Amino acid sequence: MADEITIEELMNRMPKAFLPEKAGDVEAVIQYHLTGAEAGDWVVTIGDGKCEVEQGTTEDATMTLGADSQDYKDIILGKLDPMTAFMQQKVKLTGNLNMALGLTKYFKLR
């Protein structure tokens, strides 16, 4: 069942779902800070036509995304609109907010 996918599985799928032709020459480091049932920190690095994901934190983030792990899963699985989540403050962004708009285009989510 799609609902039973873990945050770790979702994050590990990001490099395969990455669409380098959509990202173009984007260079970014995105810090994910997830809370709740599957709390954890993840660093996603986009550059040179690649996407790399690792657990942990960075001081050099282009943008930081904070969310409850279930809300983040719901966004990725198409159950929660990303803009609605942001407007309801279920997703908190700091840094380069334009990067957040691009993120939905850089990955084949479903």
SULUR-V265638 format. One record per helix or strand. SS is the DSSP state (~ for helix, > for strand). FROM is the first residue (numbers start at 1). TO is the last residue. Records with the same first field share a line. If there is no record, write none. Layout:
BEGIN
SS = FROM-TO, FROM-TO
END
This chain:
BEGIN
~ = 2-4, 7-17, 20-23, 36-38, 69-76, 82-87, 97-106
> = 18-18, 28-35, 40-47, 50-55, 63-68, 91-95, 107-107
END
